[in-house]
C-alpha cells in the first residue's frame, strides 16, 4: 500500500508540474484558441458553437490560473514545519539550513513559501547542504551513482544562481557543521541520510547549531522505509527530554530547542 501511495504521489506531483509549467500552460491555451477559430472559419462549427467553446475556454483559463496560484501557495509537503516557523518567528529576519538538497525542490519552496510571506518572515540566508556523492538508503536504492552527483550539483547550482540569500555547500552534513557557530541558526531542516547512525549524528550535531527557541525539523518520520529516522528521533527526543511534533497523515516533524 505504501508503494502505491508513493507512486501516486510521484505521478500526481510530476503531472502537476508539467501541466502548470508556464510554457506548457500558455501553449496549450493558445493551441485550443487557434483550433476553435480555424474550426469556425472552415465551417466545422457554427457561430453558436464557436461562442460556446470560446466562453468555455475563457472560463477554464481563469479557473486554471486560480488553481495554479493556489497550488503554488500550498505546502510542498503536507504539514510543512514552515507554517509553524512562520508563526514562531513572525516579523523576523532568520537564517536556516537544509540538509539534503537533491534537486532543490524543497529548498526553493522554503525560500518562496507563502507562510513566510504572510508572516513577514525574511530569510537572510539559507544554506543548502549536500555532498552530491553516491550513497544507498535503507532499501538499497543507490543515489548519485558515478558522475550523476556532479550533474545534479551543476543543475542545482544553476537553479539557485538568482537567489542572493541561498548558498549551496557541497559537503557532507558532518563536514558542514564545522562551518557554523553553535546557536547561529534559527532552523535546520534535515532530509539527508536516512540510515539510523547518520541521522542520529545529524540530530545531535545540528541541534547545537540552532539558537534557543529555534526549530529542528525534517521529513520521512513514520514512513515504512525510514526506520532509522523513527528510531533516531525517538531516542534523541527521549535523551534531550524534548517532545517532538509529528503531523498526522504526514511525514513531517519538528521540535523546539528550549
C-alpha positions as CSV (number, residue, x, y, z in Angstrom):
1,X,0.0,0.0,0.0
2,X,2.8,2.4,0.9
3,X,4.4,1.8,-2.6
4,X,1.1,2.5,-4.3
5,X,0.8,5.8,-2.3
6,X,4.4,6.8,-3.2
7,X,3.8,6.0,-6.9
8,X,0.5,8.0,-6.8
9,X,2.2,11.0,-5.1
10,X,5.1,10.9,-7.5
11,X,2.8,10.6,-10.6
12,X,0.5,13.4,-9.5
13,X,3.3,15.7,-8.5
14,X,5.1,15.3,-11.8
15,X,1.9,15.7,-13.9
16,X,1.0,18.8,-11.9
17,X,4.4,20.2,-12.5
18,X,4.1,19.5,-16.3
19,X,0.6,20.9,-16.6
20,X,1.4,24.1,-14.6
21,X,4.7,24.7,-16.3
22,X,4.3,28.2,-17.7
23,X,5.3,27.2,-21.2
24,X,3.0,24.2,-21.5
25,X,0.1,26.1,-19.9
26,X,0.1,29.0,-22.3
27,X,1.0,27.0,-25.4
28,X,-1.9,24.6,-24.6
29,X,-4.3,27.6,-24.3
30,X,-3.1,29.2,-27.5
31,X,-3.5,25.9,-29.3
32,X,-7.1,25.5,-28.3
33,X,-8.0,29.1,-29.1
34,X,-6.4,28.7,-32.6
35,X,-8.2,25.4,-33.0
36,X,-11.7,26.7,-32.5
37,X,-11.0,29.8,-34.6
38,X,-9.9,27.6,-37.5
39,X,-12.8,25.3,-37.0
40,X,-15.2,28.2,-37.2
41,X,-13.7,29.7,-40.3
42,X,-13.6,26.3,-42.1
43,X,-17.3,25.8,-41.2
44,X,-16.7,22.9,-38.9
45,X,-18.6,24.6,-36.2
46,X,-21.3,27.2,-36.3
47,X,-21.4,30.6,-34.6
48,X,-23.3,29.3,-31.6
49,X,-20.8,26.5,-31.1
50,X,-17.9,28.9,-31.6
51,X,-19.3,31.2,-28.9
52,X,-20.0,28.4,-26.5
53,X,-16.4,26.9,-26.9
54,X,-14.8,30.3,-26.6
55,X,-16.7,31.1,-23.3
56,X,-15.7,27.6,-22.1
57,X,-12.1,28.2,-22.9
58,X,-12.0,31.6,-21.2
59,X,-13.7,30.1,-18.1
60,X,-11.2,27.2,-17.8
61,X,-8.3,29.6,-18.4
62,X,-9.2,31.7,-15.4
63,X,-10.0,28.6,-13.3
64,X,-6.6,27.2,-14.1
65,X,-4.9,30.5,-13.3
66,X,-6.6,30.4,-9.9
67,X,-5.7,26.7,-9.3
68,X,-2.1,27.4,-10.4
69,X,-1.9,30.2,-7.8
70,X,-3.4,28.0,-5.1
71,X,-1.0,25.1,-5.8
72,X,1.9,27.5,-5.7
73,X,0.9,28.6,-2.2
74,X,0.3,25.1,-0.9
75,X,2.9,23.4,1.2
76,X,5.5,21.4,-0.7
77,X,4.7,18.6,1.7
78,X,1.6,18.2,3.8
79,X,2.1,19.5,7.4
80,X,5.2,21.6,6.5
81,X,7.1,22.9,9.5
82,X,7.4,26.2,7.7
83,X,3.9,27.0,8.8
84,X,4.9,26.7,12.5
85,X,8.2,28.5,11.9
86,X,6.3,31.4,10.3
87,X,4.2,31.8,13.4
88,X,7.0,31.4,15.9
89,X,9.3,33.8,14.0
90,X,6.8,36.3,12.7
91,X,8.3,39.7,11.6
92,X,11.9,38.4,12.0
93,X,14.9,38.0,9.7
94,X,16.1,34.5,10.0
95,X,18.8,32.1,8.8
96,X,18.5,28.4,8.3
97,X,19.9,25.3,6.7
98,X,18.6,22.3,4.7
99,X,20.5,19.0,5.0
100,X,19.9,17.0,1.8
101,X,19.1,19.1,-1.2
102,X,18.7,16.6,-4.0
103,X,17.0,18.5,-6.9
104,X,16.4,21.6,-4.8
105,X,12.6,21.5,-5.0
106,X,12.1,21.8,-1.2
107,X,14.9,24.3,-0.9
108,X,13.1,26.6,-3.4
109,X,9.9,26.1,-1.5
110,X,11.5,27.2,1.7
111,X,12.7,30.4,0.0
112,X,9.4,31.2,-1.5
113,X,6.7,29.7,0.8
114,X,3.6,31.7,1.3
115,X,3.6,31.2,5.1
116,X,6.8,33.3,5.5
117,X,5.3,36.0,3.2
118,X,2.1,36.2,5.2
119,X,4.0,36.4,8.5
120,X,6.6,38.9,7.2
121,X,9.4,36.4,7.8
122,X,12.6,37.2,5.8
123,X,15.3,34.7,5.1
124,X,18.6,36.3,5.4
125,X,20.5,33.2,4.4
126,X,19.5,29.6,3.6
127,X,22.4,27.2,3.5
128,X,21.8,24.2,1.1
129,X,24.0,21.3,2.2
130,X,24.5,18.2,0.2
131,X,27.7,16.3,-0.9
132,X,26.1,15.0,-4.1
133,X,28.1,11.8,-3.7
134,X,27.0,8.2,-4.0
135,X,25.0,6.7,-1.1
136,X,22.4,3.9,-0.5
137,X,19.3,4.2,1.5
138,X,17.9,1.5,3.8
139,X,16.1,-0.1,0.9
140,X,19.3,-0.5,-1.1
141,X,18.4,2.3,-3.6
142,X,21.5,4.0,-4.9
143,X,21.6,7.8,-5.4
144,X,24.2,9.9,-7.3
145,X,26.0,6.9,-8.8
146,X,29.1,7.6,-10.9
147,X,29.1,11.1,-12.4
148,X,25.4,11.6,-11.6
149,X,26.3,13.6,-8.4
150,X,28.3,16.1,-10.4
151,X,25.5,16.6,-12.9
152,X,23.0,17.1,-10.1
153,X,25.3,19.6,-8.4
154,X,25.7,21.7,-11.5
155,X,21.9,21.7,-12.2
156,X,21.1,22.7,-8.6
157,X,23.9,25.3,-8.6
158,X,22.4,26.9,-11.7
159,X,18.9,26.7,-10.3
160,X,19.9,28.9,-7.3
161,X,22.1,31.4,-9.1
162,X,19.5,34.0,-8.9
163,X,19.0,33.7,-5.1
164,X,21.3,36.0,-3.2
165,X,20.1,34.6,0.1
166,X,20.9,30.9,-0.8
167,X,24.3,29.3,-0.5
168,X,24.9,25.8,-1.9
169,X,27.5,23.9,0.1
170,X,28.9,20.7,-1.4
171,X,29.9,18.9,1.8
172,X,28.7,16.1,3.9
173,X,26.5,17.0,6.8
174,X,29.2,16.5,9.4
175,X,31.8,18.4,7.4
176,X,29.4,21.3,7.0
177,X,28.7,21.6,10.8
178,X,32.2,22.9,11.1
179,X,31.2,26.0,9.1
180,X,28.6,27.1,11.6
181,X,28.9,28.5,15.1
182,X,26.8,27.0,17.8
183,X,23.4,28.7,18.2
184,X,23.8,30.6,15.0
185,X,20.7,29.2,13.0
186,X,17.0,29.8,13.5
187,X,16.0,26.5,11.9
188,X,17.5,23.4,10.3
189,X,15.6,21.0,8.1
190,X,17.0,17.5,7.9
191,X,16.3,15.3,4.9
192,X,19.7,13.7,4.3
193,X,21.0,10.2,5.0
194,X,18.1,8.2,6.4
195,X,20.2,5.5,8.0
196,X,20.0,5.4,11.8
197,X,23.6,6.2,12.7
198,X,23.9,9.1,10.2
199,X,20.6,10.6,11.1
200,X,21.2,10.4,14.8
201,X,24.5,12.3,14.3
202,X,22.7,14.9,12.2
203,X,20.2,15.4,15.1
204,X,23.0,15.7,17.7
205,X,25.3,18.0,15.7
206,X,22.7,20.3,14.1
207,X,20.8,20.7,17.4
208,X,23.9,22.5,18.7
209,X,23.8,24.9,15.7
210,X,20.2,26.2,16.3
211,X,19.5,29.1,18.6
212,X,17.5,28.8,21.8
213,X,13.8,28.6,20.7
214,X,15.0,27.6,17.3
215,X,13.4,24.8,15.3
216,X,14.9,21.4,14.3
217,X,12.7,19.7,11.7
218,X,12.7,17.3,8.9
219,X,10.9,14.7,6.7
220,X,10.1,11.0,6.5
221,X,9.1,10.2,10.0
222,X,6.7,7.3,10.1
223,X,7.3,6.1,6.6
224,X,7.9,2.3,6.3
225,X,11.4,2.6,4.6
226,X,12.6,5.2,7.2
227,X,13.0,3.0,10.3
228,X,16.3,4.8,11.0
229,X,14.6,8.1,11.3
230,X,11.9,6.7,13.6
231,X,14.4,5.1,15.9
232,X,16.8,8.1,15.8
233,X,14.2,10.8,16.5
234,X,12.5,8.8,19.3
235,X,15.8,8.2,21.0
236,X,17.0,11.8,20.6
237,X,13.7,13.2,21.9
238,X,13.9,10.9,24.9
239,X,17.6,11.8,25.7
240,X,17.0,15.5,25.4
241,X,13.7,15.4,27.2
242,X,12.1,17.4,24.3
243,X,8.8,16.5,22.8
244,X,8.8,16.4,19.0
245,X,5.7,17.1,16.9
246,X,4.7,14.7,14.2
247,X,1.9,15.9,11.8
248,X,-0.9,13.3,11.5
249,X,-1.1,11.8,8.0
250,X,2.2,13.4,7.1
251,X,5.9,12.5,7.3
252,X,6.9,16.0,8.7
253,X,8.2,16.5,12.2
254,X,9.7,19.4,14.2
255,X,10.9,20.2,17.7
256,X,11.8,23.4,19.6
257,X,15.1,23.9,21.3
258,X,14.3,25.1,24.8
